[in-house]
Amino acid sequence: MNTKRVIFWASFIIILGLIFWGLVVAMNKTDTGSAVGAPAPVTNSDHILGPKNASVTMIEYGDFQCPACGAYYPLVKRLTTEASTTLRLVFRHFPLPQHANAMITAQASEAAGLQGKFWEMFDLIYSNQNDWNTLPDAHLVLDGYAQKIGLDMIKFKADIDSSAVKAVVDTDSAEGVKIGIDSTPTFFVNGKIIKNPQSYDTFKVLIEAASFGSSK
């Protein structure tokens, strides 16, 4: 290998290292200029996907009917699959008032959660967003999802519109409003808000940087 090629690759590696280090620093720097505060600590009442001792916790405030949330869903799904030992996902509801079916789909996920199937309903709702997005009443479609994942239908139909389930969604939403969230999806990685990444690779680098930073 000639000297110019050695110099080129050495410089390239150094530049990559500096970029990665910059991301680590950014992830661990408090953004005092942000109007959004820190999310509430994760508790046993949260919906958590991934190991409790994961080095990275990503909290998503989401709206099931939000097109952007739907677009991010496969990226988040891939991240939780490929980084299954280092990442845990926490989902919190933030149904936007302009989305007519956002609240009922959130309630459906909570009703499924009462039978231990929150994430199964989560996947079906997001992956089939176009099927119920414009319906005047999404109950029938959601009933179909409940049957598909083997829920007790009598219980599901009683729970989906119950005041207890609505209260859970409202609590998440109120906490989001309290810390200044005004759009979805809003992501926090290890307590720090992140700008919504434009690709899976960018998302992955942010998670890796957070993992690296937490291990120092």
C-alpha positions as a Markdown table, in Angstrom:
| # | Residue | x | y | z |
|---|---|---|---|---|
| 1 | Met | 0.0 | 0.0 | 0.0 |
| 2 | Asn | 1.5 | 3.4 | -1.0 |
| 3 | Thr | 2.1 | 6.3 | 1.4 |
| 4 | Lys | -0.8 | 8.4 | -0.1 |
| 5 | Arg | -3.3 | 5.6 | 0.4 |
| 6 | Val | -2.1 | 5.1 | 4.0 |
| 7 | Ile | -2.5 | 8.8 | 4.7 |
| 8 | Phe | -6.0 | 8.9 | 3.1 |
| 9 | Trp | -7.3 | 6.0 | 5.2 |
| 10 | Ala | -5.7 | 7.2 | 8.4 |
| 11 | Ser | -7.3 | 10.7 | 7.8 |
| 12 | Phe | -10.7 | 9.1 | 7.0 |
| 13 | Ile | -10.7 | 7.0 | 10.2 |
| 14 | Ile | -9.7 | 10.0 | 12.3 |
| 15 | Ile | -12.6 | 12.1 | 10.8 |
| 16 | Leu | -15.1 | 9.3 | 11.5 |
| 17 | Gly | -13.8 | 9.1 | 15.1 |
| 18 | Leu | -14.2 | 12.8 | 15.5 |
| 19 | Ile | -17.8 | 12.7 | 14.2 |
| 20 | Phe | -18.7 | 9.8 | 16.5 |
| 21 | Trp | -17.1 | 11.6 | 19.5 |
| 22 | Gly | -19.0 | 14.7 | 18.6 |
| 23 | Leu | -22.3 | 12.7 | 18.7 |
| 24 | Val | -21.3 | 11.3 | 22.1 |
| 25 | Val | -20.6 | 14.8 | 23.5 |
| 26 | Ala | -23.9 | 16.1 | 22.0 |
| 27 | Met | -25.9 | 13.3 | 23.6 |
| 28 | Asn | -24.5 | 14.0 | 27.0 |
| 29 | Lys | -24.8 | 17.8 | 26.8 |
| 30 | Thr | -27.7 | 19.5 | 28.4 |
| 31 | Asp | -29.7 | 21.5 | 25.9 |
| 32 | Thr | -30.5 | 24.6 | 27.9 |
| 33 | Gly | -32.0 | 26.3 | 24.9 |
| 34 | Ser | -34.7 | 23.7 | 24.4 |
| 35 | Ala | -38.2 | 24.5 | 25.5 |
| 36 | Val | -38.9 | 20.8 | 26.1 |
| 37 | Gly | -38.1 | 19.5 | 29.6 |
| 38 | Ala | -37.0 | 16.0 | 30.7 |
| 39 | Pro | -39.5 | 13.2 | 30.6 |
| 40 | Ala | -40.7 | 11.6 | 33.8 |
| 41 | Pro | -38.6 | 8.7 | 35.1 |
| 42 | Val | -39.5 | 5.3 | 33.7 |
| 43 | Thr | -41.6 | 3.2 | 36.1 |
| 44 | Asn | -43.2 | -0.2 | 36.2 |
| 45 | Ser | -46.4 | 1.4 | 34.9 |
| 46 | Asp | -44.7 | 2.2 | 31.6 |
| 47 | His | -44.8 | 0.0 | 28.5 |
| 48 | Ile | -41.2 | -1.2 | 28.1 |
| 49 | Leu | -39.8 | -3.3 | 25.3 |
| 50 | Gly | -36.3 | -4.5 | 26.0 |
| 51 | Pro | -34.1 | -5.5 | 28.9 |
| 52 | Lys | -34.3 | -3.5 | 32.2 |
| 53 | Asn | -30.5 | -3.2 | 32.3 |
| 54 | Ala | -30.2 | -1.8 | 28.8 |
| 55 | Ser | -27.5 | 0.9 | 28.5 |
| 56 | Val | -29.9 | 3.0 | 26.3 |
| 57 | Thr | -33.5 | 4.0 | 27.1 |
| 58 | Met | -35.4 | 5.6 | 24.3 |
| 59 | Ile | -38.8 | 7.1 | 25.2 |
| 60 | Glu | -41.2 | 7.9 | 22.4 |
| 61 | Tyr | -44.2 | 10.1 | 22.8 |
| 62 | Gly | -46.4 | 9.0 | 19.9 |
| 63 | Asp | -49.7 | 9.2 | 18.2 |
| 64 | Phe | -50.9 | 6.1 | 16.4 |
| 65 | Gln | -52.6 | 8.1 | 13.7 |
| 66 | Cys | -49.7 | 10.5 | 13.1 |
| 67 | Pro | -48.2 | 9.9 | 9.6 |
| 68 | Ala | -44.7 | 10.7 | 10.9 |
| 69 | Cys | -45.1 | 8.2 | 13.7 |
| 70 | Gly | -46.2 | 5.6 | 11.2 |
| 71 | Ala | -43.1 | 6.4 | 9.1 |
| 72 | Tyr | -40.8 | 6.0 | 12.0 |
| 73 | Tyr | -42.4 | 2.8 | 13.2 |
| 74 | Pro | -40.3 | 0.4 | 11.0 |
| 75 | Leu | -37.1 | 2.3 | 12.0 |
| 76 | Val | -37.9 | 1.9 | 15.7 |
| 77 | Lys | -38.9 | -1.7 | 15.2 |
| 78 | Arg | -35.7 | -2.5 | 13.4 |
| 79 | Leu | -33.6 | -0.7 | 16.1 |
| 80 | Thr | -35.3 | -2.6 | 18.9 |
| 81 | Thr | -34.7 | -5.9 | 17.0 |
| 82 | Glu | -31.0 | -5.2 | 16.1 |
| 83 | Ala | -30.0 | -3.6 | 19.4 |
| 84 | Ser | -32.1 | -5.9 | 21.5 |
| 85 | Thr | -29.5 | -6.2 | 24.3 |
| 86 | Thr | -28.5 | -2.5 | 24.5 |
| 87 | Leu | -31.8 | -0.7 | 23.9 |
| 88 | Arg | -35.1 | -0.5 | 25.6 |
| 89 | Leu | -38.1 | 1.3 | 24.2 |
| 90 | Val | -40.6 | 3.1 | 26.3 |
| 91 | Phe | -43.8 | 4.2 | 24.6 |
| 92 | Arg | -46.0 | 7.0 | 26.0 |
| 93 | His | -49.2 | 8.2 | 24.4 |
| 94 | Phe | -49.6 | 11.7 | 23.0 |
| 95 | Pro | -52.7 | 11.6 | 20.8 |
| 96 | Leu | -53.1 | 14.9 | 18.9 |
| 97 | Pro | -56.5 | 16.5 | 18.8 |
| 98 | Gln | -56.5 | 16.8 | 15.0 |
| 99 | His | -56.4 | 13.0 | 14.6 |
| 100 | Ala | -59.9 | 11.6 | 15.1 |
| 101 | Asn | -58.8 | 8.0 | 15.6 |
| 102 | Ala | -55.7 | 8.7 | 17.7 |
| 103 | Met | -57.5 | 8.4 | 21.1 |
| 104 | Ile | -59.4 | 5.2 | 20.3 |
| 105 | Thr | -56.3 | 3.4 | 19.0 |
| 106 | Ala | -54.4 | 4.5 | 22.1 |
| 107 | Gln | -57.2 | 3.1 | 24.2 |
| 108 | Ala | -57.1 | -0.2 | 22.1 |
| 109 | Ser | -53.4 | -0.6 | 22.9 |
| 110 | Glu | -54.1 | -0.1 | 26.6 |
| 111 | Ala | -57.0 | -2.5 | 26.6 |
| 112 | Ala | -54.7 | -5.1 | 25.0 |
| 113 | Gly | -52.1 | -4.2 | 27.6 |
| 114 | Leu | -54.5 | -5.2 | 30.3 |
| 115 | Gln | -54.3 | -8.7 | 28.8 |
| 116 | Gly | -50.5 | -8.6 | 28.4 |
| 117 | Lys | -50.6 | -7.9 | 24.7 |
| 118 | Phe | -49.7 | -4.2 | 24.4 |
| 119 | Trp | -46.8 | -4.6 | 22.0 |
| 120 | Glu | -48.7 | -7.0 | 19.8 |
| 121 | Met | -51.5 | -4.4 | 19.4 |
| 122 | Phe | -49.0 | -1.7 | 19.0 |
| 123 | Asp | -47.5 | -3.5 | 16.0 |
| 124 | Leu | -50.8 | -4.2 | 14.4 |
| 125 | Ile | -52.1 | -0.6 | 14.8 |
| 126 | Tyr | -48.9 | 1.0 | 13.4 |
| 127 | Ser | -48.3 | -1.5 | 10.6 |
| 128 | Asn | -51.9 | -1.2 | 9.3 |
| 129 | Gln | -52.3 | 2.5 | 9.8 |
| 130 | Asn | -53.7 | 3.0 | 6.4 |
| 131 | Asp | -56.5 | 0.6 | 7.0 |
| 132 | Trp | -58.2 | 2.5 | 9.8 |
| 133 | Asn | -56.7 | 6.0 | 9.4 |
| 134 | Thr | -59.8 | 7.6 | 7.7 |
| 135 | Leu | -62.6 | 5.5 | 9.2 |
| 136 | Pro | -65.4 | 7.4 | 11.0 |
| 137 | Asp | -65.3 | 4.6 | 13.6 |
| 138 | Ala | -62.3 | 2.3 | 14.0 |
| 139 | His | -63.8 | 0.0 | 16.7 |
| 140 | Leu | -64.6 | -2.8 | 14.2 |
| 141 | Val | -61.0 | -2.9 | 12.8 |
| 142 | Leu | -59.6 | -2.8 | 16.3 |
| 143 | Asp | -61.9 | -5.6 | 17.4 |
| 144 | Gly | -60.4 | -7.6 | 14.5 |
| 145 | Tyr | -56.9 | -6.9 | 15.7 |
| 146 | Ala | -57.9 | -8.0 | 19.2 |
| 147 | Gln | -59.2 | -11.3 | 17.8 |
| 148 | Lys | -56.1 | -11.8 | 15.8 |
| 149 | Ile | -53.8 | -11.6 | 18.8 |
| 150 | Gly | -56.1 | -13.9 | 20.9 |
| 151 | Leu | -57.6 | -11.5 | 23.3 |
| 152 | Asp | -60.7 | -12.2 | 25.5 |
| 153 | Met | -63.1 | -10.2 | 23.4 |
| 154 | Ile | -65.7 | -9.6 | 26.1 |
| 155 | Lys | -63.0 | -8.0 | 28.3 |
| 156 | Phe | -61.4 | -6.1 | 25.4 |
| 157 | Lys | -64.7 | -4.5 | 24.4 |
| 158 | Ala | -65.4 | -3.5 | 28.0 |
| 159 | Asp | -62.0 | -2.1 | 28.5 |
| 160 | Ile | -61.4 | -0.1 | 25.3 |
| 161 | Asp | -63.9 | 2.6 | 26.2 |
| 162 | Ser | -63.5 | 2.4 | 30.0 |
| 163 | Ser | -62.7 | 5.4 | 32.1 |
| 164 | Ala | -59.7 | 3.6 | 33.6 |
| 165 | Val | -58.1 | 3.1 | 30.1 |
| 166 | Lys | -58.9 | 6.6 | 29.0 |
| 167 | Ala | -57.3 | 7.9 | 32.2 |
| 168 | Val | -54.0 | 6.1 | 31.4 |
| 169 | Val | -53.8 | 7.7 | 28.0 |
| 170 | Asp | -54.7 | 11.1 | 29.4 |
| 171 | Thr | -52.0 | 10.8 | 32.1 |
| 172 | Asp | -49.3 | 10.2 | 29.4 |
| 173 | Ser | -50.6 | 13.1 | 27.3 |
| 174 | Ala | -50.8 | 15.5 | 30.3 |
| 175 | Glu | -47.2 | 14.6 | 31.2 |
| 176 | Gly | -46.1 | 15.3 | 27.6 |
| 177 | Val | -47.9 | 18.7 | 27.7 |
| 178 | Lys | -46.3 | 19.5 | 31.0 |
| 179 | Ile | -42.8 | 19.1 | 29.7 |
| 180 | Gly | -43.5 | 21.1 | 26.5 |
| 181 | Ile | -44.1 | 18.4 | 23.8 |
| 182 | Asp | -46.2 | 19.8 | 20.9 |
| 183 | Ser | -45.6 | 17.3 | 18.1 |
| 184 | Thr | -45.1 | 13.6 | 17.4 |
| 185 | Pro | -43.1 | 11.6 | 17.4 |
| 186 | Thr | -40.9 | 13.1 | 20.1 |
| 187 | Phe | -37.9 | 10.9 | 21.1 |
| 188 | Phe | -35.7 | 11.1 | 24.2 |
| 189 | Val | -32.5 | 9.0 | 24.4 |
| 190 | Asn | -31.2 | 8.5 | 27.9 |
| 191 | Gly | -33.3 | 11.5 | 29.0 |
| 192 | Lys | -32.1 | 13.9 | 26.2 |
| 193 | Ile | -34.4 | 15.0 | 23.5 |
| 194 | Ile | -33.2 | 14.2 | 20.0 |
| 195 | Lys | -34.0 | 15.7 | 16.6 |
| 196 | Asn | -35.9 | 13.2 | 14.6 |
| 197 | Pro | -33.3 | 11.4 | 12.5 |
| 198 | Gln | -33.8 | 11.3 | 8.8 |
| 199 | Ser | -32.7 | 7.7 | 8.2 |
| 200 | Tyr | -32.2 | 4.4 | 10.0 |
| 201 | Asp | -28.4 | 4.8 | 9.9 |
| 202 | Thr | -28.5 | 8.2 | 11.6 |
| 203 | Phe | -30.9 | 6.8 | 14.2 |
| 204 | Lys | -28.5 | 3.9 | 14.8 |
| 205 | Val | -25.5 | 6.2 | 15.2 |
| 206 | Leu | -27.4 | 8.2 | 17.9 |
| 207 | Ile | -28.2 | 5.0 | 19.8 |
| 208 | Glu | -24.6 | 3.8 | 19.5 |
| 209 | Ala | -23.3 | 7.1 | 20.7 |
| 210 | Ala | -25.7 | 7.0 | 23.7 |
| 211 | Ser | -24.5 | 3.5 | 24.5 |
| 212 | Phe | -20.9 | 4.5 | 24.3 |
| 213 | Gly | -21.5 | 7.6 | 26.4 |
| 214 | Ser | -23.3 | 5.6 | 29.1 |
| 215 | Ser | -20.4 | 3.1 | 29.4 |
| 216 | Lys | -17.7 | 5.7 | 30.1 |
